[in-house]
Amino acid sequence: MKVKLECHEANHICDKNQYKEASFLEKVKLTFHLLYCRACRTYTANNTKLTKAMNNPKVETVSKDEKNALKERLARELGQ
């Protein structure tokens, strides 16, 4: 049984875990990998923040009119 993961494997398991598709063994391997890999800890933390933001029912979007107004304003600002 291979316990040590490479970063790309750890990131894949992290993504699976985000959608509750990772097995118990994969979660254990990921946990051990995160103990020594700062880059993957950062990736996992960012994934967690993204998931929480997407599941937040208080997320508000802008209307199409507001979006178009922002695009026009940005185009004017960049044109100067």
Phi and psi restraints in degrees (range 20) as a CNS / XPLOR table:
assign (resid 1 and name C) (resid 2 and name N)
       (resid 2 and name CA) (resid 2 and name C) 1.0 -88.6 20.0 2
assign (resid 2 and name N) (resid 2 and name CA)
       (resid 2 and name C) (resid 3 and name N) 1.0 119.5 20.0 2
assign (resid 2 and name C) (resid 3 and name N)
       (resid 3 and name CA) (resid 3 and name C) 1.0 -98.3 20.0 2
assign (resid 3 and name N) (resid 3 and name CA)
       (resid 3 and name C) (resid 4 and name N) 1.0 -36.3 20.0 2
assign (resid 3 and name C) (resid 4 and name N)
       (resid 4 and name CA) (resid 4 and name C) 1.0 -75.9 20.0 2
assign (resid 4 and name N) (resid 4 and name CA)
       (resid 4 and name C) (resid 5 and name N) 1.0 132.7 20.0 2
assign (resid 4 and name C) (resid 5 and name N)
       (resid 5 and name CA) (resid 5 and name C) 1.0 -110.5 20.0 2
assign (resid 5 and name N) (resid 5 and name CA)
       (resid 5 and name C) (resid 6 and name N) 1.0 151.0 20.0 2
assign (resid 5 and name C) (resid 6 and name N)
       (resid 6 and name CA) (resid 6 and name C) 1.0 -86.6 20.0 2
assign (resid 6 and name N) (resid 6 and name CA)
       (resid 6 and name C) (resid 7 and name N) 1.0 161.8 20.0 2
assign (resid 6 and name C) (resid 7 and name N)
       (resid 7 and name CA) (resid 7 and name C) 1.0 -60.4 20.0 2
assign (resid 7 and name N) (resid 7 and name CA)
       (resid 7 and name C) (resid 8 and name N) 1.0 -40.5 20.0 2
assign (resid 7 and name C) (resid 8 and name N)
       (resid 8 and name CA) (resid 8 and name C) 1.0 -64.9 20.0 2
assign (resid 8 and name N) (resid 8 and name CA)
       (resid 8 and name C) (resid 9 and name N) 1.0 -33.6 20.0 2
assign (resid 8 and name C) (resid 9 and name N)
       (resid 9 and name CA) (resid 9 and name C) 1.0 -69.1 20.0 2
assign (resid 9 and name N) (resid 9 and name CA)
       (resid 9 and name C) (resid 10 and name N) 1.0 -41.7 20.0 2
assign (resid 9 and name C) (resid 10 and name N)
       (resid 10 and name CA) (resid 10 and name C) 1.0 -62.8 20.0 2
assign (resid 10 and name N) (resid 10 and name CA)
       (resid 10 and name C) (resid 11 and name N) 1.0 -41.6 20.0 2
assign (resid 10 and name C) (resid 11 and name N)
       (resid 11 and name CA) (resid 11 and name C) 1.0 -64.0 20.0 2
assign (resid 11 and name N) (resid 11 and name CA)
       (resid 11 and name C) (resid 12 and name N) 1.0 -38.0 20.0 2
assign (resid 11 and name C) (resid 12 and name N)
       (resid 12 and name CA) (resid 12 and name C) 1.0 -64.9 20.0 2
assign (resid 12 and name N) (resid 12 and name CA)
       (resid 12 and name C) (resid 13 and name N) 1.0 -43.4 20.0 2
assign (resid 12 and name C) (resid 13 and name N)
       (resid 13 and name CA) (resid 13 and name C) 1.0 -65.5 20.0 2
assign (resid 13 and name N) (resid 13 and name CA)
       (resid 13 and name C) (resid 14 and name N) 1.0 -38.4 20.0 2
assign (resid 13 and name C) (resid 14 and name N)
       (resid 14 and name CA) (resid 14 and name C) 1.0 -59.3 20.0 2
assign (resid 14 and name N) (resid 14 and name CA)
       (resid 14 and name C) (resid 15 and name N) 1.0 -43.9 20.0 2
assign (resid 14 and name C) (resid 15 and name N)
       (resid 15 and name CA) (resid 15 and name C) 1.0 -63.1 20.0 2
assign (resid 15 and name N) (resid 15 and name CA)
       (resid 15 and name C) (resid 16 and name N) 1.0 -43.0 20.0 2
assign (resid 15 and name C) (resid 16 and name N)
       (resid 16 and name CA) (resid 16 and name C) 1.0 -63.4 20.0 2
assign (resid 16 and name N) (resid 16 and name CA)
       (resid 16 and name C) (resid 17 and name N) 1.0 -41.0 20.0 2
assign (resid 16 and name C) (resid 17 and name N)
       (resid 17 and name CA) (resid 17 and name C) 1.0 -63.5 20.0 2
assign (resid 17 and name N) (resid 17 and name CA)
       (resid 17 and name C) (resid 18 and name N) 1.0 -34.8 20.0 2
assign (resid 17 and name C) (resid 18 and name N)
       (resid 18 and name CA) (resid 18 and name C) 1.0 -58.6 20.0 2
assign (resid 18 and name N) (resid 18 and name CA)
       (resid 18 and name C) (resid 19 and name N) 1.0 -35.0 20.0 2
assign (resid 18 and name C) (resid 19 and name N)
       (resid 19 and name CA) (resid 19 and name C) 1.0 -101.7 20.0 2
assign (resid 19 and name N) (resid 19 and name CA)
       (resid 19 and name C) (resid 20 and name N) 1.0 14.7 20.0 2
assign (resid 19 and name C) (resid 20 and name N)
       (resid 20 and name CA) (resid 20 and name C) 1.0 59.9 20.0 2
assign (resid 20 and name N) (resid 20 and name CA)
       (resid 20 and name C) (resid 21 and name N) 1.0 38.9 20.0 2
assign (resid 20 and name C) (resid 21 and name N)
       (resid 21 and name CA) (resid 21 and name C) 1.0 -111.9 20.0 2
assign (resid 21 and name N) (resid 21 and name CA)
       (resid 21 and name C) (resid 22 and name N) 1.0 -3.0 20.0 2
assign (resid 21 and name C) (resid 22 and name N)
       (resid 22 and name CA) (resid 22 and name C) 1.0 -82.0 20.0 2
assign (resid 22 and name N) (resid 22 and name CA)
       (resid 22 and name C) (resid 23 and name N) 1.0 140.7 20.0 2
assign (resid 22 and name C) (resid 23 and name N)
       (resid 23 and name CA) (resid 23 and name C) 1.0 -77.5 20.0 2
assign (resid 23 and name N) (resid 23 and name CA)
       (resid 23 and name C) (resid 24 and name N) 1.0 168.7 20.0 2
assign (resid 23 and name C) (resid 24 and name N)
       (resid 24 and name CA) (resid 24 and name C) 1.0 -60.2 20.0 2
assign (resid 24 and name N) (resid 24 and name CA)
       (resid 24 and name C) (resid 25 and name N) 1.0 -44.1 20.0 2
assign (resid 24 and name C) (resid 25 and name N)
       (resid 25 and name CA) (resid 25 and name C) 1.0 -62.5 20.0 2
assign (resid 25 and name N) (resid 25 and name CA)
       (resid 25 and name C) (resid 26 and name N) 1.0 -40.7 20.0 2
assign (resid 25 and name C) (resid 26 and name N)
       (resid 26 and name CA) (resid 26 and name C) 1.0 -63.1 20.0 2
assign (resid 26 and name N) (resid 26 and name CA)
       (resid 26 and name C) (resid 27 and name N) 1.0 -40.6 20.0 2
assign (resid 26 and name C) (resid 27 and name N)
       (resid 27 and name CA) (resid 27 and name C) 1.0 -63.6 20.0 2
assign (resid 27 and name N) (resid 27 and name CA)
       (resid 27 and name C) (resid 28 and name N) 1.0 -39.4 20.0 2
assign (resid 27 and name C) (resid 28 and name N)
       (resid 28 and name CA) (resid 28 and name C) 1.0 -64.5 20.0 2
assign (resid 28 and name N) (resid 28 and name CA)
       (resid 28 and name C) (resid 29 and name N) 1.0 -46.1 20.0 2
assign (resid 28 and name C) (resid 29 and name N)
       (resid 29 and name CA) (resid 29 and name C) 1.0 -60.3 20.0 2
assign (resid 29 and name N) (resid 29 and name CA)
       (resid 29 and name C) (resid 30 and name N) 1.0 -42.3 20.0 2
assign (resid 29 and name C) (resid 30 and name N)
       (resid 30 and name CA) (resid 30 and name C) 1.0 -62.9 20.0 2
assign (resid 30 and name N) (resid 30 and name CA)
       (resid 30 and name C) (resid 31 and name N) 1.0 -42.5 20.0 2
assign (resid 30 and name C) (resid 31 and name N)
       (resid 31 and name CA) (resid 31 and name C) 1.0 -60.1 20.0 2
assign (resid 31 and name N) (resid 31 and name CA)
       (resid 31 and name C) (resid 32 and name N) 1.0 -45.5 20.0 2
assign (resid 31 and name C) (resid 32 and name N)
       (resid 32 and name CA) (resid 32 and name C) 1.0 -63.3 20.0 2
assign (resid 32 and name N) (resid 32 and name CA)
       (resid 32 and name C) (resid 33 and name N) 1.0 -40.6 20.0 2
assign (resid 32 and name C) (resid 33 and name N)
       (resid 33 and name CA) (resid 33 and name C) 1.0 -63.2 20.0 2
assign (resid 33 and name N) (resid 33 and name CA)
       (resid 33 and name C) (resid 34 and name N) 1.0 -40.6 20.0 2
assign (resid 33 and name C) (resid 34 and name N)
       (resid 34 and name CA) (resid 34 and name C) 1.0 -68.3 20.0 2
assign (resid 34 and name N) (resid 34 and name CA)
       (resid 34 and name C) (resid 35 and name N) 1.0 -19.5 20.0 2
assign (resid 34 and name C) (resid 35 and name N)
       (resid 35 and name CA) (resid 35 and name C) 1.0 -63.6 20.0 2
assign (resid 35 and name N) (resid 35 and name CA)
       (resid 35 and name C) (resid 36 and name N) 1.0 -32.4 20.0 2
assign (resid 35 and name C) (resid 36 and name N)
       (resid 36 and name CA) (resid 36 and name C) 1.0 -118.4 20.0 2
assign (resid 36 and name N) (resid 36 and name CA)
       (resid 36 and name C) (resid 37 and name N) 1.0 -3.4 20.0 2
assign (resid 36 and name C) (resid 37 and name N)
       (resid 37 and name CA) (resid 37 and name C) 1.0 -114.9 20.0 2
assign (resid 37 and name N) (resid 37 and name CA)
       (resid 37 and name C) (resid 38 and name N) 1.0 105.9 20.0 2
assign (resid 37 and name C) (resid 38 and name N)
       (resid 38 and name CA) (resid 38 and name C) 1.0 -66.6 20.0 2
assign (resid 38 and name N) (resid 38 and name CA)
       (resid 38 and name C) (resid 39 and name N) 1.0 -39.4 20.0 2
assign (resid 38 and name C) (resid 39 and name N)
       (resid 39 and name CA) (resid 39 and name C) 1.0 -61.9 20.0 2
assign (resid 39 and name N) (resid 39 and name CA)
       (resid 39 and name C) (resid 40 and name N) 1.0 -41.9 20.0 2
assign (resid 39 and name C) (resid 40 and name N)
       (resid 40 and name CA) (resid 40 and name C) 1.0 -73.9 20.0 2
assign (resid 40 and name N) (resid 40 and name CA)
       (resid 40 and name C) (resid 41 and name N) 1.0 -30.4 20.0 2
assign (resid 40 and name C) (resid 41 and name N)
       (resid 41 and name CA) (resid 41 and name C) 1.0 -63.1 20.0 2
assign (resid 41 and name N) (resid 41 and name CA)
       (resid 41 and name C) (resid 42 and name N) 1.0 -41.6 20.0 2
assign (resid 41 and name C) (resid 42 and name N)
       (resid 42 and name CA) (resid 42 and name C) 1.0 -63.7 20.0 2
assign (resid 42 and name N) (resid 42 and name CA)
       (resid 42 and name C) (resid 43 and name N) 1.0 -44.4 20.0 2
assign (resid 42 and name C) (resid 43 and name N)
       (resid 43 and name CA) (resid 43 and name C) 1.0 -59.1 20.0 2
assign (resid 43 and name N) (resid 43 and name CA)
       (resid 43 and name C) (resid 44 and name N) 1.0 -45.2 20.0 2
assign (resid 43 and name C) (resid 44 and name N)
       (resid 44 and name CA) (resid 44 and name C) 1.0 -64.6 20.0 2
assign (resid 44 and name N) (resid 44 and name CA)
       (resid 44 and name C) (resid 45 and name N) 1.0 -42.3 20.0 2
assign (resid 44 and name C) (resid 45 and name N)
       (resid 45 and name CA) (resid 45 and name C) 1.0 -62.4 20.0 2
assign (resid 45 and name N) (resid 45 and name CA)
       (resid 45 and name C) (resid 46 and name N) 1.0 -42.8 20.0 2
assign (resid 45 and name C) (resid 46 and name N)
       (resid 46 and name CA) (resid 46 and name C) 1.0 -65.7 20.0 2
assign (resid 46 and name N) (resid 46 and name CA)
       (resid 46 and name C) (resid 47 and name N) 1.0 -37.9 20.0 2
assign (resid 46 and name C) (resid 47 and name N)
       (resid 47 and name CA) (resid 47 and name C) 1.0 -62.3 20.0 2
assign (resid 47 and name N) (resid 47 and name CA)
       (resid 47 and name C) (resid 48 and name N) 1.0 -42.2 20.0 2
assign (resid 47 and name C) (resid 48 and name N)
       (resid 48 and name CA) (resid 48 and name C) 1.0 -63.8 20.0 2
assign (resid 48 and name N) (resid 48 and name CA)
       (resid 48 and name C) (resid 49 and name N) 1.0 -43.7 20.0 2
assign (resid 48 and name C) (resid 49 and name N)
       (resid 49 and name CA) (resid 49 and name C) 1.0 -61.9 20.0 2
assign (resid 49 and name N) (resid 49 and name CA)
       (resid 49 and name C) (resid 50 and name N) 1.0 -42.2 20.0 2
assign (resid 49 and name C) (resid 50 and name N)
       (resid 50 and name CA) (resid 50 and name C) 1.0 -62.8 20.0 2
assign (resid 50 and name N) (resid 50 and name CA)
       (resid 50 and name C) (resid 51 and name N) 1.0 -44.7 20.0 2
assign (resid 50 and name C) (resid 51 and name N)
       (resid 51 and name CA) (resid 51 and name C) 1.0 -61.7 20.0 2
assign (resid 51 and name N) (resid 51 and name CA)
       (resid 51 and name C) (resid 52 and name N) 1.0 -45.1 20.0 2
assign (resid 51 and name C) (resid 52 and name N)
       (resid 52 and name CA) (resid 52 and name C) 1.0 -62.3 20.0 2
assign (resid 52 and name N) (resid 52 and name CA)
       (resid 52 and name C) (resid 53 and name N) 1.0 -40.4 20.0 2
assign (resid 52 and name C) (resid 53 and name N)
       (resid 53 and name CA) (resid 53 and name C) 1.0 -65.3 20.0 2
assign (resid 53 and name N) (resid 53 and name CA)
       (resid 53 and name C) (resid 54 and name N) 1.0 -40.8 20.0 2
assign (resid 53 and name C) (resid 54 and name N)
       (resid 54 and name CA) (resid 54 and name C) 1.0 -72.3 20.0 2
assign (resid 54 and name N) (resid 54 and name CA)
       (resid 54 and name C) (resid 55 and name N) 1.0 -29.0 20.0 2
assign (resid 54 and name C) (resid 55 and name N)
       (resid 55 and name CA) (resid 55 and name C) 1.0 -88.3 20.0 2
assign (resid 55 and name N) (resid 55 and name CA)
       (resid 55 and name C) (resid 56 and name N) 1.0 -4.0 20.0 2
assign (resid 55 and name C) (resid 56 and name N)
       (resid 56 and name CA) (resid 56 and name C) 1.0 -74.9 20.0 2
assign (resid 56 and name N) (resid 56 and name CA)
       (resid 56 and name C) (resid 57 and name N) 1.0 118.9 20.0 2
assign (resid 56 and name C) (resid 57 and name N)
       (resid 57 and name CA) (resid 57 and name C) 1.0 -71.8 20.0 2
assign (resid 57 and name N) (resid 57 and name CA)
       (resid 57 and name C) (resid 58 and name N) 1.0 -8.8 20.0 2
assign (resid 57 and name C) (resid 58 and name N)
       (resid 58 and name CA) (resid 58 and name C) 1.0 -89.7 20.0 2
assign (resid 58 and name N) (resid 58 and name CA)
       (resid 58 and name C) (resid 59 and name N) 1.0 5.9 20.0 2
assign (resid 58 and name C) (resid 59 and name N)
       (resid 59 and name CA) (resid 59 and name C) 1.0 -69.5 20.0 2
assign (resid 59 and name N) (resid 59 and name CA)
       (resid 59 and name C) (resid 60 and name N) 1.0 127.6 20.0 2
assign (resid 59 and name C) (resid 60 and name N)
       (resid 60 and name CA) (resid 60 and name C) 1.0 -113.8 20.0 2
assign (resid 60 and name N) (resid 60 and name CA)
       (resid 60 and name C) (resid 61 and name N) 1.0 142.7 20.0 2
assign (resid 60 and name C) (resid 61 and name N)
       (resid 61 and name CA) (resid 61 and name C) 1.0 -112.5 20.0 2
assign (resid 61 and name N) (resid 61 and name CA)
       (resid 61 and name C) (resid 62 and name N) 1.0 163.0 20.0 2
assign (resid 61 and name C) (resid 62 and name N)
       (resid 62 and name CA) (resid 62 and name C) 1.0 -93.7 20.0 2
assign (resid 62 and name N) (resid 62 and name CA)
       (resid 62 and name C) (resid 63 and name N) 1.0 153.5 20.0 2
assign (resid 62 and name C) (resid 63 and name N)
       (resid 63 and name CA) (resid 63 and name C) 1.0 -74.5 20.0 2
assign (resid 63 and name N) (resid 63 and name CA)
       (resid 63 and name C) (resid 64 and name N) 1.0 168.3 20.0 2
assign (resid 63 and name C) (resid 64 and name N)
       (resid 64 and name CA) (resid 64 and name C) 1.0 -63.4 20.0 2
assign (resid 64 and name N) (resid 64 and name CA)
       (resid 64 and name C) (resid 65 and name N) 1.0 -37.7 20.0 2
assign (resid 64 and name C) (resid 65 and name N)
       (resid 65 and name CA) (resid 65 and name C) 1.0 -63.5 20.0 2
assign (resid 65 and name N) (resid 65 and name CA)
       (resid 65 and name C) (resid 66 and name N) 1.0 -44.2 20.0 2
assign (resid 65 and name C) (resid 66 and name N)
       (resid 66 and name CA) (resid 66 and name C) 1.0 -64.5 20.0 2
assign (resid 66 and name N) (resid 66 and name CA)
       (resid 66 and name C) (resid 67 and name N) 1.0 -39.3 20.0 2
assign (resid 66 and name C) (resid 67 and name N)
       (resid 67 and name CA) (resid 67 and name C) 1.0 -63.2 20.0 2
assign (resid 67 and name N) (resid 67 and name CA)
       (resid 67 and name C) (resid 68 and name N) 1.0 -44.9 20.0 2
assign (resid 67 and name C) (resid 68 and name N)
       (resid 68 and name CA) (resid 68 and name C) 1.0 -64.7 20.0 2
assign (resid 68 and name N) (resid 68 and name CA)
       (resid 68 and name C) (resid 69 and name N) 1.0 -38.4 20.0 2
assign (resid 68 and name C) (resid 69 and name N)
       (resid 69 and name CA) (resid 69 and name C) 1.0 -63.6 20.0 2
assign (resid 69 and name N) (resid 69 and name CA)
       (resid 69 and name C) (resid 70 and name N) 1.0 -40.2 20.0 2
assign (resid 69 and name C) (resid 70 and name N)
       (resid 70 and name CA) (resid 70 and name C) 1.0 -64.9 20.0 2
assign (resid 70 and name N) (resid 70 and name CA)
       (resid 70 and name C) (resid 71 and name N) 1.0 -40.5 20.0 2
assign (resid 70 and name C) (resid 71 and name N)
       (resid 71 and name CA) (resid 71 and name C) 1.0 -62.2 20.0 2
assign (resid 71 and name N) (resid 71 and name CA)
       (resid 71 and name C) (resid 72 and name N) 1.0 -44.5 20.0 2
assign (resid 71 and name C) (resid 72 and name N)
       (resid 72 and name CA) (resid 72 and name C) 1.0 -63.3 20.0 2
assign (resid 72 and name N) (resid 72 and name CA)
       (resid 72 and name C) (resid 73 and name N) 1.0 -43.0 20.0 2
assign (resid 72 and name C) (resid 73 and name N)
       (resid 73 and name CA) (resid 73 and name C) 1.0 -63.4 20.0 2
assign (resid 73 and name N) (resid 73 and name CA)
       (resid 73 and name C) (resid 74 and name N) 1.0 -42.5 20.0 2
assign (resid 73 and name C) (resid 74 and name N)
       (resid 74 and name CA) (resid 74 and name C) 1.0 -62.9 20.0 2
assign (resid 74 and name N) (resid 74 and name CA)
       (resid 74 and name C) (resid 75 and name N) 1.0 -42.3 20.0 2
assign (resid 74 and name C) (resid 75 and name N)
       (resid 75 and name CA) (resid 75 and name C) 1.0 -62.5 20.0 2
assign (resid 75 and name N) (resid 75 and name CA)
       (resid 75 and name C) (resid 76 and name N) 1.0 -41.4 20.0 2
assign (resid 75 and name C) (resid 76 and name N)
       (resid 76 and name CA) (resid 76 and name C) 1.0 -64.0 20.0 2
assign (resid 76 and name N) (resid 76 and name CA)
       (resid 76 and name C) (resid 77 and name N) 1.0 -44.5 20.0 2
assign (resid 76 and name C) (resid 77 and name N)
       (resid 77 and name CA) (resid 77 and name C) 1.0 -64.7 20.0 2
assign (resid 77 and name N) (resid 77 and name CA)
       (resid 77 and name C) (resid 78 and name N) 1.0 -40.0 20.0 2
assign (resid 77 and name C) (resid 78 and name N)
       (resid 78 and name CA) (resid 78 and name C) 1.0 -74.2 20.0 2
assign (resid 78 and name N) (resid 78 and name CA)
       (resid 78 and name C) (resid 79 and name N) 1.0 -25.7 20.0 2
assign (resid 78 and name C) (resid 79 and name N)
       (resid 79 and name CA) (resid 79 and name C) 1.0 -73.8 20.0 2
assign (resid 79 and name N) (resid 79 and name CA)
       (resid 79 and name C) (resid 80 and name N) 1.0 -16.6 20.0 2
